[in-house]
Amino acid sequence: MRHRSFTPLLASAGAATLFVGLLTGCSVREVPMHPAENANDPACADVIVRLPDEIGELKRRNTNAQSTGAWGDPAGVLLYCGIEPSGPTTDQCVSVNGIDWIMDDSEAPLFRFEAYGREPGLEIVIDSNLSSGSVIAEFGASVSQLPQVRKCTNVSDSLDFSGTSDENPTEPTDDAPAEDAPTESE
């Protein structure tokens, strides 16, 4: 997976908010953000209109960029729809409420979650000093609007053990029926 540097995203959003706030003498409600390359994809509009008003205790704020979302003051959660989706990766992938997420903690306390296998791509950056990674579950209804073209798998899902002399073959999982198991059509 290509690792995007997302520190500047939160830093520039926070600095711009502070700077404009100092100039005007009041707090700015709009979060300055940059749209992703494919932010104009109609599928992103389906996501944005379904974003929650609150994530945990953080209230949603207006942004100045298409297909983005921000929560908290200062912003502790940022969302970008229309990013270039990652291809197959060995990075940690977790499934939360039916949505597969690639998690990047390389810049902790900032955590980047990418909705894996969704097109157009979507990422959420969470500042764990202001919110927790568990808020990712609150995005399920909106992110599920994006078409899913790939799923997370684990190594045992992709290896073929047939024809090996292993006396203890892997057991089938609920999502992979055994070859001899009857199917619903039988």
Buried (B, 14 or more C-beta within 10 A) or exposed (E): BEEBEBEEBBEEBBEBBEEBEEEEEEEBEBBBBBBBEBBEBEBBBBBBEEBBEEBBEBEBBEBBBBBBBBBBBBBBBBBBBBBEBBEEEEBEBBEBEEBBBBBBEEBEEBBBBBBBBBBBBBBBBBBEEBBEBEBBEBBBBBBBBBEBEBEBEEEEEEEEEEEEEEEEEEEEEEEEEEEEEEEEEE
